[in-house]
Structure formats: C-alpha cells, structure tokens
Amino acid sequence: MRIDGLDYRRREIEGHAITTDEERLPEALSTLAGTTTLDDFDALLAHLGRVHPSRYVRMVEGLAGVGLRGVHTLVDQTDALRLVAFVDRLYDEQVRVLASGTPLDEVFGAEMMAGGYRKKYQRAVSRLIALTN
C-alpha cells in the first residue's frame, strides 16, 4: 500500500531560533507560567556530560522554560550529541527555550551539519526553532 503526501513528521528547519538579550533573560523567563531554570550554556554541557542521557527526562520534567546564557557554536561532537538528546527531551515535554548568544539553529557547526550525524542535528535544529518561537 502506498500513501502519498508529505510525511507528517517532517518539520521545517528553514526558520530561525529567536535569541534574547542576556540581560532580559530573567525577565522573559518570569513571564512563563511554571518552573524555569537559567543556566550558562557551558555549565549545561558540563552537567550533561556527568549525567546519563536516560536521566535527561527527569531533568526537564515539570519545567515550563529553560534559559541559556552564552550559547556558542559547538566544536565537540560528544557535546553536540548530548545536546541533541537533551533537546529531544525538551521537545517531548514542550519546554520553552530562551537563549542569548549564538542563535540555537546555528549551534551545530557546518562540519557537523555535513557529517554522519547530520539528520540528528537537523532534527535538533528543527526542534530548537519550534521551542524558541
């Protein structure tokens, strides 16, 4: 049986993730109803390295929003893959993401986006765009 049409799981990756000025992050997070966190991007990456990815679900459970300061383009593929797993959990829970620095749709460098994990990174970019808008 053949079903024609676009795959319903297909997401746009053409948009751009919205960034917030670092000084305005606390104020922007306070407008969300529920529990929020505000962390430095590098601190988050370090923490993700100490926690097994299966526990990321508990990290985001019950959160309304996550604020990230100082986002930058990743150079370490291990950090990038951990971030992909974390973004998947954020997306599953529909946790809003507010960030300063590099737009989150540019967090994976050109080399990563052309490499073997390209589809994972594209999915994460699509989800980050959705979570920041």
C-alpha positions as CSV (number, residue, x, y, z in Angstrom):
1,M,0.0,0.0,0.0
2,R,1.4,3.4,-0.9
3,I,0.4,6.6,0.9
4,D,1.1,9.8,-1.0
5,G,1.8,13.2,0.6
6,L,4.2,14.8,2.9
7,D,5.5,12.9,5.9
8,Y,3.5,14.3,8.9
9,R,6.7,14.1,11.0
10,R,8.5,16.5,8.7
11,R,9.5,19.7,10.4
12,E,10.7,23.0,9.0
13,I,14.4,23.8,9.5
14,E,14.2,27.0,7.4
15,G,13.2,29.3,10.3
16,H,15.5,30.8,12.8
17,A,15.6,30.4,16.6
18,I,14.8,33.6,18.5
19,T,17.5,34.9,20.7
20,T,17.1,37.1,23.8
21,D,19.5,39.7,25.2
22,E,21.3,38.2,28.2
23,E,20.1,41.0,30.5
24,R,16.5,40.3,29.5
25,L,16.5,36.5,30.0
26,P,15.4,36.6,33.7
27,E,12.5,38.9,32.9
28,A,11.5,36.8,29.8
29,L,11.6,33.6,31.9
30,S,9.4,35.2,34.6
31,T,6.6,35.6,32.0
32,L,6.3,31.8,31.7
33,A,3.8,30.1,33.9
34,G,5.6,27.4,35.9
35,T,9.1,26.4,37.0
36,T,12.0,27.7,34.9
37,T,15.8,27.5,35.0
38,L,18.6,29.8,33.9
39,D,22.0,28.4,33.2
40,D,25.2,29.1,31.4
41,F,25.4,27.1,28.2
42,D,28.9,25.7,29.1
43,A,27.6,24.7,32.5
44,L,24.7,22.8,31.0
45,L,27.1,21.0,28.6
46,A,29.3,20.0,31.5
47,H,26.4,18.8,33.5
48,L,25.0,16.8,30.6
49,G,28.4,15.1,30.5
50,R,28.1,13.9,34.1
51,V,24.5,12.6,33.8
52,H,23.4,9.6,31.8
53,P,21.1,10.6,28.9
54,S,18.4,8.3,30.3
55,R,18.1,10.8,33.2
56,Y,17.6,13.8,31.0
57,V,13.8,13.1,31.2
58,R,13.9,13.8,34.9
59,M,15.9,17.0,34.4
60,V,13.2,18.6,32.3
61,E,10.1,17.1,34.0
62,G,7.8,19.8,35.1
63,L,9.7,22.7,33.6
64,A,7.9,25.4,31.7
65,G,11.1,27.0,30.4
66,V,14.8,26.8,30.2
67,G,17.1,29.9,29.8
68,L,20.6,29.5,28.4
69,R,23.2,32.2,28.6
70,G,26.2,32.5,26.3
71,V,25.2,29.9,23.7
72,H,28.0,29.3,21.2
73,T,28.7,27.0,18.2
74,L,29.8,23.6,19.4
75,V,33.1,22.1,18.3
76,D,33.0,18.8,20.3
77,Q,30.8,16.2,18.7
78,T,30.2,14.4,22.0
79,D,28.8,17.6,23.5
80,A,26.7,18.1,20.4
81,L,25.2,14.6,20.6
82,R,24.4,15.1,24.3
83,L,22.7,18.3,23.4
84,V,20.6,16.5,20.7
85,A,19.4,14.0,23.4
86,F,18.6,16.9,25.8
87,V,16.7,18.8,23.1
88,D,14.7,15.7,22.3
89,R,13.6,15.6,26.0
90,L,12.8,19.3,26.0
91,Y,10.7,18.8,22.9
92,D,8.9,15.8,24.3
93,E,7.9,17.9,27.3
94,Q,7.3,21.0,25.2
95,V,9.6,23.1,27.4
96,R,10.1,26.6,26.1
97,V,13.7,27.6,25.4
98,L,15.1,31.2,25.7
99,A,18.7,31.8,24.9
100,S,21.3,34.5,24.5
101,G,24.4,34.4,22.3
102,T,24.5,32.4,19.1
103,P,21.0,31.5,17.8
104,L,20.3,27.9,18.7
105,D,19.8,27.0,15.0
106,E,23.5,27.8,14.5
107,V,24.8,25.8,17.5
108,F,26.0,22.9,15.3
109,G,28.8,24.0,13.0
110,A,28.9,23.5,9.2
111,E,31.2,20.5,9.6
112,M,28.8,18.8,11.9
113,M,25.8,19.5,9.7
114,A,27.6,17.9,6.8
115,G,28.8,14.8,8.8
116,G,27.4,11.4,9.7
117,Y,25.0,12.7,12.3
118,R,23.6,15.3,10.0
119,K,20.0,14.1,10.4
120,K,20.2,14.1,14.2
121,Y,21.5,17.7,14.1
122,Q,18.8,18.8,11.6
123,R,16.1,17.3,13.8
124,A,17.5,19.1,16.9
125,V,17.7,22.4,14.9
126,S,14.1,22.0,13.9
127,R,13.0,21.3,17.4
128,L,15.0,24.2,18.8
129,I,13.4,26.5,16.3
130,A,10.0,25.3,17.4
131,L,10.9,25.6,21.2
132,T,12.2,29.2,20.9
133,N,9.3,30.6,18.8
